């Protein structure tokens, strides 16, 4: 199953219908726009597009919209604390758009360094990708590659204020669930999967 977040709503792609969602049997690419129109303008919060060949449908979906790729990470320090940023009224994780010629791994490290002013960082492993859609003259899919990253330095992180970041903080695992009450659905998915909250 594939998951795409649209504001607080969820669009899934699966091989079968789901009892907790509005279901659309896939026939044509025009249904992608119809799906977002439904999520944006009705009370529907979970829409599921289903098909026997969901891998092909997902490929059509990804190619139907402009795709932007980004990378970031869940950063842990030696005290088993995790790095969070506060931006646009929500708790988030450091991440940003990949630059041309950059690998996902290089992009993740660069963005964390730029947004939080900490170095050196050690990239441990790839965690997962998340997808969300936003509207900027057209619908755009943002695919973010997430990595587990460790920081063994002692510098205090500093927010990149020109990027709208107000705070950068270290949080203990038991403090994270409260932050997730004021975060984005894709961040909650990532953090819950990683920390098993």
C-alpha positions in Angstrom: 0.0 0.0 0.0 1.1 3.5 -0.8 0.2 6.6 1.3 0.1 10.2 0.3 -0.8 13.0 2.7 -2.8 16.0 1.6 -3.1 18.5 4.5 -4.6 16.3 7.3 -6.2 13.9 4.8 -4.9 10.6 3.5 -4.9 9.2 0.0 -4.0 5.5 -0.2 -3.3 3.2 -3.1 -4.1 -0.5 -2.5 -5.1 -3.7 -4.3 -8.5 -3.8 -2.5 -11.1 -1.5 -1.2 -10.9 -0.4 2.5 -13.8 -0.3 4.9 -12.7 2.9 6.6 -12.3 5.0 3.4 -14.1 6.3 0.4 -13.1 3.9 -2.3 -12.5 4.5 -6.0 -11.9 1.7 -8.5 -9.2 3.0 -10.8 -10.1 3.5 -14.5 -8.3 6.6 -15.6 -5.8 9.2 -14.6 -8.5 11.9 -14.3 -9.4 10.2 -11.1 -6.3 11.5 -9.4 -7.5 15.1 -9.7 -11.0 14.0 -8.7 -9.5 12.4 -5.6 -7.8 15.7 -4.5 -10.9 17.7 -5.3 -12.9 15.3 -3.0 -10.3 15.6 -0.2 -10.1 19.4 -0.5 -13.8 20.2 -0.8 -15.7 17.5 1.1 -15.6 16.0 4.6 -13.8 12.9 3.3 -10.5 12.5 5.2 -9.4 9.1 3.7 -9.8 8.2 0.1 -8.5 4.9 -1.3 -7.8 4.2 -5.0 -7.7 0.5 -5.6 -6.7 -1.7 -8.6 -5.4 -5.2 -9.2 -2.3 -3.6 -10.7 -1.6 -1.0 -8.0 2.1 -0.8 -8.9 1.2 0.5 -12.3 -1.4 2.9 -10.9 1.1 4.3 -8.5 3.6 4.8 -11.3 0.9 6.7 -13.3 0.1 8.8 -10.2 3.8 9.8 -9.6 4.2 10.7 -13.3 0.9 12.6 -13.4 2.1 15.5 -11.2 5.2 17.5 -10.8 7.6 15.6 -8.4 9.9 17.4 -6.0 12.4 15.2 -4.1 13.7 16.1 -0.6 15.7 14.5 2.1 16.1 14.8 5.9 16.6 12.8 9.0 15.8 11.7 12.5 18.9 12.9 14.4 19.9 11.3 17.7 22.6 12.6 20.1 24.7 10.6 22.7 22.1 11.4 25.4 19.4 9.5 23.3 17.7 12.8 22.5 16.1 13.6 19.2 16.3 16.8 17.1 13.2 18.7 16.2 12.6 22.0 14.6 9.6 24.4 15.0 8.5 26.1 11.9 5.2 27.6 10.6 3.5 26.7 13.9 4.3 23.0 13.8 6.9 20.6 15.1 8.9 19.1 12.2 12.1 17.3 11.4 15.0 18.9 9.5 14.7 18.3 5.7 14.9 20.1 2.4 14.9 19.9 -1.3 17.6 17.9 -3.1 19.9 20.0 -5.2 20.9 18.9 -8.7 23.6 16.3 -8.8 23.2 15.5 -5.1 22.6 12.1 -3.7 19.8 11.5 -1.2 22.3 10.9 1.5 24.3 14.1 0.7 21.1 16.1 0.6 19.9 14.8 4.0 23.2 15.7 5.7 23.5 19.1 4.1 19.9 20.1 5.0 20.3 19.1 8.6 23.6 21.0 8.9 22.1 24.1 7.3 18.8 24.1 9.2 20.3 23.2 12.6 23.9 24.4 12.5 25.4 21.1 13.8 28.3 19.1 12.4 29.7 16.4 12.1 26.7 14.1 11.4 26.9 10.4 10.8 24.4 8.9 8.4 23.3 5.4 9.8 20.6 4.0 7.5 17.7 4.8 5.2 14.4 4.7 7.1 11.5 5.3 4.6 10.1 7.7 2.1 7.0 9.8 2.7 4.8 11.6 0.2 2.6 14.6 0.5 0.8 16.8 -2.0 0.5 20.6 -1.9 -1.0 23.1 -4.3 1.2 25.9 -5.8 -0.5 26.9 -9.1 -0.6 23.1 -9.7 -0.6 20.0 -7.6 3.0 19.0 -6.6 4.1 15.7 -5.0 6.9 16.0 -2.5 8.8 12.8 -1.9 11.0 12.9 1.1 13.7 10.4 1.8 14.3 9.9 5.6 17.5 8.7 7.2 18.6 7.8 10.7 21.5 10.2 11.6 23.7 10.4 14.7 25.4 13.5 16.1 28.3 13.1 18.5 29.3 16.7 18.9 28.6 19.2 21.7 27.5 22.3 19.8 24.0 23.7 20.7 21.8 23.6 17.5 20.8 27.0 16.1 17.7 27.6 13.9 18.1 28.7 10.3 15.8 31.7 10.8 15.9 32.7 7.1 14.1 29.4 6.4 11.4 30.3 8.9 12.7 28.0 11.6 12.0 29.5 15.1 13.4 26.8 17.4 15.7 23.7 17.3 15.5 21.5 20.3 16.6 18.1 21.6 13.8 16.0 23.0 13.8 12.8 25.1 11.7 9.9 23.6 9.0 10.3 26.3 8.5 14.0 25.3 8.0 13.2 21.6 4.4 12.0 21.7 3.2 15.4 22.9 5.1 17.1 20.0 3.3 14.8 17.5 0.0 16.3 18.6 1.1 19.4 16.7 3.0 18.0 13.7 2.3 16.8 10.2 0.8 13.4 9.3 3.9 12.3 7.4 6.1 13.2 10.3 3.8 11.3 12.7 4.0 8.3 10.4 7.8 8.4 10.2 8.3 9.0 14.0 5.8 6.4 15.1 7.3 3.8 12.8 10.9 4.7 14.0 10.2 5.0 17.7 7.2 2.6 17.8 5.2 5.2 19.8 
